[in-house]
Amino acid sequence: MPLDTPTLTDLPVFADVEAASRRIAAEAVRTPLIRVFDRPEGRLFVKAECLQRTGSFKFRGAFNRLSMIPESQRAPGVVACSSGNHAQGVALAARILGMPATIVMPEDSPVIKVANTRDYGAEVVFYDRATEDREAIAEEIRAARGATFVHPYDDPGIIAGQGTAGLEIVQQLAEMGLRPDAVLASASGGGLTAGVSLALEALTPDCAVHTCEPAGFDDHARSLASGERLSNALKTGSVCDGLLANMPGHRTFAINSRTVTSGVAVTDEEALAAVAFAARRLKIVLEPSGAIGLAAILNGKIPLEGRTVVVIGTGGNIDDAMLGRALGL
C-alpha cells in the first residue's frame, strides 16, 4: 500500500493521547503557557512549543511513535520526510532510543533545520519540493534498509503524541481556574490539530478548534468547508516553510472533519509581524510557521469576544536572516 493511503481502521482516540503522555513524560518538556494579555475583551495565552526539545511540538509525536517500535524491529532504524521540525524530532528521538535515522528533506529547508537534524545524528537526503515526491524517495530508502517509515502527520502514534500538547493546555488552564474557549493550531498535514482536538473533545467538548494556514496554502480551511480533502495549487512560495503539505492527511482529516470548528489563513506579512511581536513582547522566538496562530488573533481573524483563547506557538527554528527580516533589521 502506498505510504499516503492508509486504512482508517486505526484512528487514535483520547486514550491513546493519555498513553502518549505517560510514554513521553520522562523526555518531553511540559512547555509553559504564556499569558499574552488579560483584558475585558478576552484572555490570550501562547503555548510555547518553541521551548520544546528540538524547538517544536514535533518531538512529542516523534518520541511517542518511535517508542512504540518493538525492540526487535529497531536495528534497521527509521526513515522520515520533513521540511525540518519533524526531521529534528525524529532525529533526536532516534538518538535517544538508539536507532539510526534517515530524513528526506527539501533542498530549500531552512539552514538551521538541516544543521540541527544532522547534529542530532540523522542522515539527510535532499529532494526538490516542486518536482519530486518525497514519500516515494522515503519508501525506496525504507524498502532497501528494512526500516520503519514515520509519517510526519498521518500516523496514529504521531497524532496521539502531538495531542499531549492539548492535554497540557487543559491541565495548565485548570491550575489557573480557567477553561479554554478556543484553541488555534498551525496546520500542515493536520497531525497537531487532530491530536489536540481529540484531547479537547474529551476534556472540554465546548472548546472551538481552529486551523491556521498560510494564504494560498489553506487546504484545511477549504477541505473543512467542503467536506472533502482538497489540495493546494502551489507546492512552495511561503515563509511558513513548515506548513506547505499539499492536502490534509487521510487520518487527520477523518478526525478534524469531526472536531475542528473552522480554518483561517494568514499572509506572510502577518506571520512575520507576529514573529516580531513574540520576540519583543513575549520574549520568545517563533518561526513564521509557529507564529501563524498568533497572527490570526492579532489580525482579528478569530475574535476573542470575552473568551479564553490559546494559540499554540508550534516552533522556533528560524534562520537568522528570516528573524532579522521579521524584526526589520
Order of alpha helices (4+ residues) and beta strands (2+ residues): alpha-beta-beta-alpha-beta-alpha-beta-alpha-beta-alpha-beta-alpha-beta-alpha-beta-alpha-alpha-beta-alpha-alpha-beta-alpha
